[in-house]
Every structure is written in structure tokens, then in C-alpha cells.
Amino acid sequence: MEKEKKERMFALCVENKDCEDLEKRKVYQVLPDEEAEKEGYLRVIDESGEDYLYPQSYFVLVQLPREAQEALSVAI
């Protein structure tokens, strides 16, 4: 149960060059992936509903209130 209370990470898409499964100005959930981050990528749940690696430069990390995180997590 403790994991459910952990804050989730979200990012705003600011670029989607050659990525049909990303929409600019949309907020996406980011999954932790330290190895990907070392290489300059974020693991994001995209429009397909699956998680994929995208360049970090395509996103701006955002901090959301817990209520917004929960609402977005339900929608995902």
C-alpha cells in the first residue's frame, strides 16, 4: 500500500518530432529508469498505452499536486 502513496512523475511534451504516439502540450506519466536517464532518455507511457523511451529534450518535468497525479493516473 505504501507504493500507492508515492508521488508519480509527470512530464509535459514540448516536442514530438517523428513520434506519432506523442502529442505536444500533453502531460505524460514518466516511469523510473535510471539507465535510460543516464543516456538522455525518459521512459514515458505514450498514446499507445505502453511505455517507451523518448529523448529527455522532448519533455519538461512537472510537479503536480497529489490530486492531479491521482486524476491523471486513473485516466492513463
N, C-alpha and C positions, 0 to 999 in steps of 0.2 A: 504493500500500500504506500510505502514511503516514496517509491518511484513516481507514483501518480502525482504527488505534490511537487515534484521537481519542476523547475521552470524549463520550458521548452525554448529553443532558439528559433528565431524567425528572421527572414531577410526579404528586403524589397528588391524586386528585379528592376534593374536600370538598363539592361542590355539583353538582347536575345538573338544576336547575330547567328544565323544558321541553326537556330534551336526552335523547332516548331512546337515543342512542349513547354515553352516558357512564354509568359505574357508580361510585357513591360508594365510597370506600376502596380504589379500584383505582389502580395505578400505570400511567401512560401515557407514551409517548415523546413528547418535545417537539422539534419541528423549528425551526431558527433562522429567524426572520422579524422583522427589526428594525423594519420599518414597522408590522407588527401590534402589536408590543410598545409602540411609541410611542402607539398608540391604545388600549392597555389590554387587548390580546388575546394569547393564545398559540396557536400552530399545533400541534395535537395529533393524533396518529394515534389515532382513536377505535375503537369496537367494529366499525364498518363496514370497518375496514382502510384507510380513506382519511384524509387529513389535512384538518382543518377548523379554523377559528378559533373559539375559545371565550373568554369573559371570563377574565382572569387571576385574578379573585376566586374562580373555581371550583376553583382548584388551589393547592397548596403545592409549590414546587420542592424536590426531594430530591436529595441526593448519595448515590450508591450505589457500592459497591466495584466495581472493573472486572469481577470475576467475575459479579456480579449484573447489571451492564449487558449483558454478553455473553449471559447466560441469557435476559434479557428481550428482547433484540434477536432472538434465534433464535425466540422464541415469537411475536413480532409479525409 
